[in-house]
């Protein structure tokens, strides 16, 4: 029973937080799409496919995309932003983060390009991956404009959380708060993830209290983390109160991940019958042919057999 409970506990925890954990993979490409209009000084033409292909081949072949881009421009060729999109996506897809970062840095150094907040967020993401958190922190200080700082702050905070650096994470949150940049639930969710990872479960309700003081709505992940913190210390009644608050919150929808989180609380506390009922509700929210639906049914049978 203990082994089976552990298996389902780990699986449900991971899936409860999946929407946030997918942030990096999804946004690495999405941030490349919303590119602002360039100034009139930069000339664009519809290069033929052969020209575009040559530029892409040249960049993908070399270790230094910026040198290839500069040579291309110096030879009188025009560079389309759509070309840079395609090339950057290829580099990201092949995990060539250093080269993708180099393209963004080349764009930033061109007077005729203006990076959007999305670009700055992607730049921060890549700097954390390629150059580390210290360099990323230095880059954050150089960013001008509140919109760009706000967009770039989450990848940097996520980096601190991933490294379990509670000192830098909490200090950064204070800086963001004093700058008026804490306007979404995402940074607070990152801090709750950090406290959960460090077993500082008592700090999670404090984060929620601060969100309420700042009149920030909680999202699904916020509720799941809050509920999970109570589950870790076997405060089932408080976890149920969180669930009921979420049900009454019209800004969020109770989905399978929240029900899975609640079931996880019950399993930890030994309330198997309650866990089974909640898992059945969770399964109804999934496709009957889905793999996760099979997982819930499969483990529900295991629990009932015990």
C-alpha positions in Angstrom: 0.0 0.0 0.0 2.8 2.4 0.9 4.6 1.8 -2.4 1.4 2.2 -4.4 0.5 5.4 -2.5 4.0 6.8 -3.2 3.7 6.1 -6.9 0.4 7.8 -7.3 1.5 10.7 -5.0 4.5 11.5 -7.1 2.6 11.2 -10.3 -0.3 13.4 -9.1 2.0 16.1 -7.7 3.9 16.3 -11.0 0.7 16.6 -13.0 -0.8 19.1 -10.6 2.0 21.5 -11.5 2.3 20.6 -15.2 0.8 23.9 -16.5 3.6 25.8 -14.9 6.4 23.4 -15.6 5.6 23.7 -19.3 6.2 27.4 -19.2 9.7 27.3 -20.6 9.1 24.9 -23.5 6.0 26.6 -24.7 7.2 30.2 -24.4 10.7 29.6 -26.0 8.9 29.5 -29.3 6.0 31.8 -28.6 8.2 34.7 -27.5 9.7 34.7 -31.0 6.4 35.4 -32.7 5.2 38.8 -31.5 7.8 41.0 -33.1 7.2 44.7 -33.2 7.3 46.7 -36.4 10.8 47.9 -37.3 11.6 51.5 -37.9 11.4 52.9 -41.4 15.2 53.0 -41.7 15.4 49.2 -42.0 14.7 48.0 -45.5 12.8 44.7 -46.0 12.2 42.8 -49.2 10.6 39.5 -49.9 13.7 37.5 -50.5 13.2 34.5 -52.7 13.2 31.1 -51.0 16.7 30.4 -52.3 18.2 33.4 -50.6 16.4 32.7 -47.3 17.6 29.1 -47.5 21.2 30.2 -48.0 21.1 32.4 -45.0 19.6 29.7 -42.8 22.1 27.2 -44.0 25.0 29.5 -43.4 23.9 30.3 -39.8 23.1 26.7 -38.9 26.4 25.6 -40.3 28.5 28.1 -38.3 29.1 28.4 -34.6 28.7 32.1 -34.7 25.3 33.2 -36.1 26.1 36.9 -35.4 29.1 36.8 -37.7 27.1 35.2 -40.5 24.3 37.7 -40.1 26.7 40.6 -40.1 28.5 39.3 -43.2 25.2 38.8 -44.9 24.1 42.4 -44.2 27.6 43.8 -45.1 27.3 42.1 -48.5 24.1 44.1 -49.2 21.6 41.4 -48.4 18.4 42.3 -46.6 17.4 40.3 -43.5 13.7 39.7 -42.9 12.5 39.3 -39.3 10.6 36.2 -40.5 13.9 34.6 -41.4 15.3 35.2 -38.0 12.1 33.6 -36.5 12.6 30.5 -38.6 16.3 30.2 -37.8 15.9 30.8 -34.1 13.2 28.2 -33.9 15.5 25.7 -35.6 18.2 26.5 -33.1 15.9 26.2 -30.1 14.5 23.0 -31.4 18.0 21.5 -31.7 18.9 22.9 -28.2 21.5 25.3 -29.6 20.7 27.9 -27.0 23.9 29.8 -27.3 23.4 30.4 -31.0 19.8 31.4 -30.4 20.9 33.9 -27.8 23.5 35.2 -30.1 20.8 36.0 -32.7 18.8 38.0 -30.2 21.9 39.8 -29.0 22.7 40.7 -32.6 19.2 42.1 -33.0 19.5 44.1 -29.8 22.7 45.7 -31.1 21.1 46.9 -34.3 19.7 50.4 -34.0 16.8 49.5 -36.4 15.5 46.7 -34.2 13.3 47.2 -31.1 13.0 44.2 -28.9 9.5 43.5 -27.4 9.0 42.5 -23.8 8.6 38.9 -25.2 12.1 39.2 -26.7 13.5 40.3 -23.3 11.9 37.4 -21.6 13.3 34.9 -24.1 16.7 36.6 -23.8 16.6 36.2 -20.0 15.6 32.6 -20.4 18.6 31.9 -22.7 21.1 33.9 -20.6 20.1 31.8 -17.5 20.7 28.7 -19.6 23.9 29.7 -21.3 25.6 32.2 -19.0 24.2 31.5 -15.5 22.2 33.4 -13.0 24.8 36.1 -12.1 25.0 37.3 -15.8 21.2 37.1 -16.0 20.8 39.3 -12.9 23.2 41.8 -14.5 21.2 41.8 -17.7 18.0 42.4 -15.8 19.4 45.6 -14.3 20.2 46.9 -17.8 16.7 46.4 -19.1 14.7 49.6 -19.5 10.9 49.8 -19.5 8.6 48.3 -16.9 6.9 46.0 -19.4 10.2 44.4 -20.5 11.4 44.2 -16.9 8.1 42.5 -15.9 8.4 40.0 -18.7 12.1 39.2 -18.0 11.6 38.9 -14.2 9.8 35.6 -14.3 12.5 33.6 -16.1 15.1 35.0 -13.7 13.0 34.2 -10.6 12.4 30.8 -12.0 16.1 30.3 -12.3 16.6 31.2 -8.6 13.8 28.7 -7.7 15.3 26.0 -9.8 18.6 26.5 -8.0 16.8 26.5 -4.6 18.4 29.9 -3.9 15.9 31.1 -1.3 18.0 34.2 -0.4 18.2 35.6 -3.9 14.6 34.6 -4.7 13.1 36.4 -1.7 15.4 39.4 -2.3 14.3 39.6 -5.9 10.6 39.4 -4.9 11.1 42.4 -2.6 12.7 44.3 -5.5 9.9 43.4 -7.8 7.3 44.4 -5.2 8.9 47.8 -4.6 9.0 48.4 -8.4 5.3 47.6 -8.8 6.1 44.6 -11.0 4.2 42.0 -9.1 0.9 42.1 -11.1 0.3 38.5 -11.9 0.1 35.3 -9.8 3.1 33.7 -11.6 5.9 35.1 -9.4 4.0 34.1 -6.2 3.5 30.6 -7.6 7.2 30.4 -8.2 7.9 31.2 -4.5 5.3 28.7 -3.4 7.1 26.1 -5.5 10.4 27.0 -3.9 8.9 26.7 -0.4 7.4 23.3 -1.3 10.7 22.1 -2.6 12.4 23.2 0.6 9.7 21.7 2.8 8.9 25.2 4.1 5.2 24.4 3.9 4.2 27.0 6.6 5.4 29.8 4.2 2.9 28.9 1.4 -0.2 30.3 3.2 1.8 33.5 3.8 2.3 33.9 0.1 -1.4 33.5 -0.5 -2.1 36.1 2.2 0.2 38.5 0.4 -1.6 37.9 -2.9 -4.9 38.6 -1.2 -3.5 41.9 0.3 -2.4 42.9 -3.1 -5.8 42.0 -4.6 -4.3 39.5 -7.0 -6.4 36.6 -8.3 -5.2 33.1 -7.7 -4.9 30.8 -10.6 -5.3 27.0 -10.7 -1.6 26.5 -9.9 -1.9 28.8 -6.9 -4.7 26.8 -5.4 -3.0 23.5 -6.2 0.2 24.6 -4.4 -1.8 26.0 -1.5 -3.8 22.8 -1.1 -0.6 20.7 -1.5 1.1 22.6 1.3 -1.6 21.6 3.7 -1.6 18.1 2.5 2.1 17.8 3.3 1.4 18.5 6.9 -1.8 16.4 7.0 -4.1 19.4 7.4 -6.9 17.8 5.5 -9.7 20.1 6.8 -7.6 23.2 5.7 -7.0 21.6 2.3 -10.7 21.1 1.9 -11.3 24.7 2.8 -8.9 25.7 0.0 -10.8 23.5 -2.4 -14.1 25.1 -1.5 -12.7 28.6 -1.8 -11.5 27.6 -5.3 -14.9 26.2 -6.2 -16.5 29.6 -5.3 -13.8 31.5 -7.2 -15.4 32.5 -10.5 -12.1 33.4 -12.0 -10.8 29.8 -12.1 -12.2 26.5 -13.2 -11.7 23.4 -11.1 -10.1 20.8 -13.4 -8.6 17.4 -13.2 -5.2 18.7 -11.8 -7.0 20.3 -8.8 -9.0 17.1 -8.1 -5.8 15.1 -8.4 -4.1 17.4 -5.9 -7.0 16.9 -3.5 -6.9 13.2 -4.0 -3.2 13.3 -3.2 -4.0 15.1 0.1 -6.5 12.3 1.0 -4.1 9.6 0.1 -1.4 11.0 2.3 -3.8 11.2 5.2 -5.1 7.7 4.6 -8.6 8.7 3.5 -8.7 6.1 0.7 -12.5 6.2 0.1 -12.4 10.0 -0.4 -9.4 9.7 -2.7 -11.3 7.2 -4.9 -14.3 9.5 -5.2 -12.2 12.5 -6.2 -10.1 10.4 -8.7 -13.3 9.3 -10.4 -14.4 12.9 -10.8 -10.9 13.8 -12.1 -11.2 11.0 -14.6 -14.5 12.3 -15.9 -12.7 15.5 -16.8 -10.3 13.7 -19.1 -10.9 11.9 -22.3 -12.0 8.3 -21.8 -9.3 7.2 -24.2 -6.5 9.3 -22.6 -3.5 7.8 -21.0 -4.1 9.8 -17.8 -7.6 8.5 -17.6 -6.1 5.0 -17.7 -3.7 5.9 -15.0 -6.4 7.0 -12.6 -8.5 3.9 -13.3 -5.5 1.6 -12.9 -4.4 3.0 -9.6 -8.0 3.4 -8.3 -8.2 -0.4 -8.7 -5.0 -0.9 -6.8 -6.3 1.3 -3.9 -9.6 -0.5 -3.8 -7.9 -3.9 -3.8 -6.0 -2.9 -0.6 
